[in-house]
């Protein structure tokens, strides 16, 4: 499952983070997130800062470990049909931003 379509026009690193978090709504540590999103620590730090600033992620400390979770607005109510892309999304995918 991926983040809602409304949040997919962000920086690709931020989208990768959101997608990883949506797959694990109970939360992930920074290490787990870095592994699942397959991004470097500097890029991850920047993405997390931007997402936190926009209130798209939540954090909580459990047993001394920081867990990062997606905000409820980001998680789709039901899986979106990924083959049902709009015309503009197909153009953006083909030609870039």
N, C-alpha and C positions, 0 to 999 in steps of 0.2 A: 504494500500500500504506500502511496505517496502523499505528500502534503496536498492540501486543497489547491486547486488550480489558481485561485486568487493570490497565492503566495509564491507562485512559480516564476514570476518575472523578476526575481531578486538576483543578486550575485550568484553564480553557479556554486560557489563554495557554501553559501548560506542555504541554498536549496538542497545540497547534499546533506547538510547537517539536519535540516528539517525532515527530509525523507528518512534518515536514519532514526531520528527521534520518534517519528510517527510509527515506525516499525516496532519500537520499544517504548510504548507510552508509560510504562512504569518507571522509566528513567534509565539513564546511562551515566557512567562516570566519564570523565574527560578521556581517559585511556580507551575505554570501550568505544566512545564516539569517534575518536581519532582512527581507530582500526576499522570501524564500519564505514565511515565516510571516506576513508583512504585519502586523507589530506595531512599536510604538515602542521606542526604545532603552531607556527606563526599565523598561518592562514586560518586555522581553527580558532585561535584566540581572537582574531579580528572578526570572524563570522559570529562567534558567540557574543562579542561585545555589541555588534550591530543588532543581532536578534534580541538581546536582552533590552537594549535601548528602545526597541519597537514593541516590547512586551509580547514577543512571540515564543519565548521560552520561560520556564520557571525553574528555580533551583531550590534544593533543600539538602540539608546535611543529615545524613543518617549513619550512625556508628562512626562518626569522624570522616566520612567520605561524602564528597559533593556529588549529588545526583542531578542531572539536567533532564527536564521533561518538556515536551511540547505544550504550548498553551492550547486549551480546548478549541480555540478558533481555527487552529492549523490542521487538526485531525478531522478527516472526512467522516461524515455520519455513516456513509456506506462507501465501499470501494467505487471510485470513479472509473468509468469506462475509458481506459487509456487509448483505445483506438479511435475514440470520438474526439479527435482534435479539431479545433476550428481552423478555418482557412488561414488565418493570420498566424496561428501557432505553427502550422506546417511551413509557412514562408519563413518565419523566424528560425525554425530548426534548420531549414535548408540554407538560408543566406546569412544567418547569424543576426546579432543585434544591431 
